[in-house]
Amino acid sequence: MATTYNNNIVECFEARLKAYILYNITKKFGKSDSAILRNSVHEYCYQRICGGSPALPENVPEIYNEKKQEIDEICQELIATDIPRPVTLQSLTASPGSYIPILATILQKNEQEHTRITSNELDETPPRLFSLVPAPSLKWRFIDINANVLAAFTRKKLSDMYATKLEMFQKVFDFKKLKIDSTEGLHDPNKKKKVAFSNFIRSNGFTVDVALMKSNEVEKKNYYEQDVNVSDLAKVLTTNDLSDANICSIDPNRG
């Protein structure tokens, strides 16, 4: 439990801080080059707030230098927050709780902006809110094992064709060991077949769901799930394409 709370701060601190700065700077510059804005946030704003070595990118337009004071004002409010500096992965890991004040300040500002936009029904995108602590849930989370994931492991090109994606699964898994006798009848979801393989397998960290769907003839998808223990996937992996890889169970962000 303690690890979950610590990781919620350590892993999300940089992203939440940069998102807050980027949102506020974007309001100042309007529709601008997003790449330049992100570089400015990373190389100047984030470094300035976290006690690093801030410097605006060399290729920024002159307007950024003209509005540098306004950028500094956005940073100054967070600079005034007392946190250990410089901010590094080591300092975050050593004392995650020391960085809660700055995250609380960001959250408070985001909530105020969110309320202003929603209460006045403005045509603006409100900032994204977040939780300071992990949100506990009893809902099972699933990870999709799709053809794109398998292609990344096998280092082979993959097209958008259904048959190509199915072929990728056939190269990696032996479906007979997953209680599917033959995939010959699962090759095309658009033909008049009873069911078709949906080209993804879901895992909740303990079991694996092999999902099949009814063909378009029924005009809706129905999933027939066959639960298989996650460790069984290792038994059905073919060795030709994944000789240097082993499957393991990963906690699908259940906390």
Sequence and secondary structure as in RCSB ss.txt:
>XXXX:A:sequence
MATTYNNNIVECFEARLKAYILYNITKKFGKSDSAILRNSVHEYCYQRICGGSPALPENVPEIYNEKKQEIDEIC
QELIATDIPRPVTLQSLTASPGSYIPILATILQKNEQEHTRITSNELDETPPRLFSLVPAPSLKWRFIDINANVL
AAFTRKKLSDMYATKLEMFQKVFDFKKLKIDSTEGLHDPNKKKKVAFSNFIRSNGFTVDVALMKSNEVEKKNYYE
QDVNVSDLAKVLTTNDLSDANICSIDPNRG
>XXXX:A:secstr
 HHHHHHHHHTTHHHHHHHHHHHHHHHHH S  HHHHHHHIIIIIHHHHTTS     TT  HHHHHTHHHHHHHH
HHHHTS   SS  HHHHHH GGGGHHHHHHHHHHHHHHHHHHHHTT SS       SS         EEEEHHHH
HHHHT    S HHHHHHHHHHHB GGGGT   SGGGS TTSS SEEEEEEEEE SSEEEEEEEE GGGSS  EEE
EEEEGGGHHHHB TTT TT        S  
